[in-house]
Amino acid sequence: MQNWFNLHVQNITVLGWGGDTGFGTALWETLYMTLGSALIGGILGLAFGLSLVLTAPKGLNPHPRLFKLLDLLVSIGRAIPFIIMVVVISPLTQLITHTTIGPTAALIPLAFGIFPFFARQVQVVLLSIDSGKIEAANSYGATHFDIIWDVYLREGRAELIRISTVSLISLVGLTAMAGVIGAGGLGTTAIVTGYQRFQTDVMWLATLMLLTLILIIQFIGDWLAKHLQH
């Protein structure tokens, strides 16, 4: 038994839970990058998605030029591969965080990488809401804010939770690529420490922790969407 342990999982024990490269540290870095960038990207994505719906030709406040500009920005943002996004916005990352290395520096490219994807999903969800409800709210004299809050966001909350869940899961995957800027996290542990150094036990444990995290996010998202279904 001792020989089997030493042969197959000794690298896990050596790496440990704490320290600069331990599994606990890597898990915290992954959570920090995922939730931090989700907050920033979520706010930007919701703002852009709402604006696309409101300024559309048949929206509450039609503005063709602004709509075309926002639509173009979202389309371009979705088209840029994340690894290129990291490089392209590195000056902005340096300006905001005063560094281009580490989990905090990774928040900026992660947020910019996810918000166009989230914005387009928000747009699709809000456009799927029955237009009759919006017309009814208008006929009762509801303000634009009332319609945004009580019709768009309340009626679409379950679907918004579902697309938020998908975006969070995508962010977990992007944190692995954020390792190119020394961001750390479980993805870096699996690839750099595990795969590149031929420590398969470390690679598999880090991968299992990532899968567990994704399943937890999916479970919570499904539970919230089910309980918030109108």
Stockholm file with secondary structure:
# STOCKHOLM 1.0

chainA/1-230         MQNWFNLHVQNITVLGWGGDTGFGTALWETLYMTLGSALIGGILGLAFGLSLVLTAPKGLNPHPRLFKLLDLLVSIGRAIPFIIMVVVISPLTQLITHTTIGPTAALIPLAFGIFPFFARQVQVVLLSIDSGKIEAANSYGATHFDIIWDVYLREGRAELIRISTVSLISLVGLTAMAGVIGAGGLGTTAIVTGYQRFQTDVMWLATLMLLTLILIIQFIGDWLAKHLQH
#=GR chainA/1-230 SS CHHHHHHHSHHHHHHCSSTTTSHHHHHHHHHHHHHHHHHHHHHHHHHHHHHHHHSSTTSSSCCHHHHHHHHHHHHHHHHSCHHHHHHHTHHHHHHHHSCSSSHHHHHHHHHHHHHHHHHHHHHHHHHTSCHHHHHHHHHTTCCHHHIIIIIIIHHTHHHHHHHHHHHHHHHHHHHHHGGGGTCCSHHHIIIIIIITTTCHHHHHHHHHHHHHHHHHHHHHHHHHHHHTCC
#=GC SS_cons         CHHHHHHHSHHHHHHCSSTTTSHHHHHHHHHHHHHHHHHHHHHHHHHHHHHHHHSSTTSSSCCHHHHHHHHHHHHHHHHSCHHHHHHHTHHHHHHHHSCSSSHHHHHHHHHHHHHHHHHHHHHHHHHTSCHHHHHHHHHTTCCHHHIIIIIIIHHTHHHHHHHHHHHHHHHHHHHHHGGGGTCCSHHHIIIIIIITTTCHHHHHHHHHHHHHHHHHHHHHHHHHHHHTCC
//
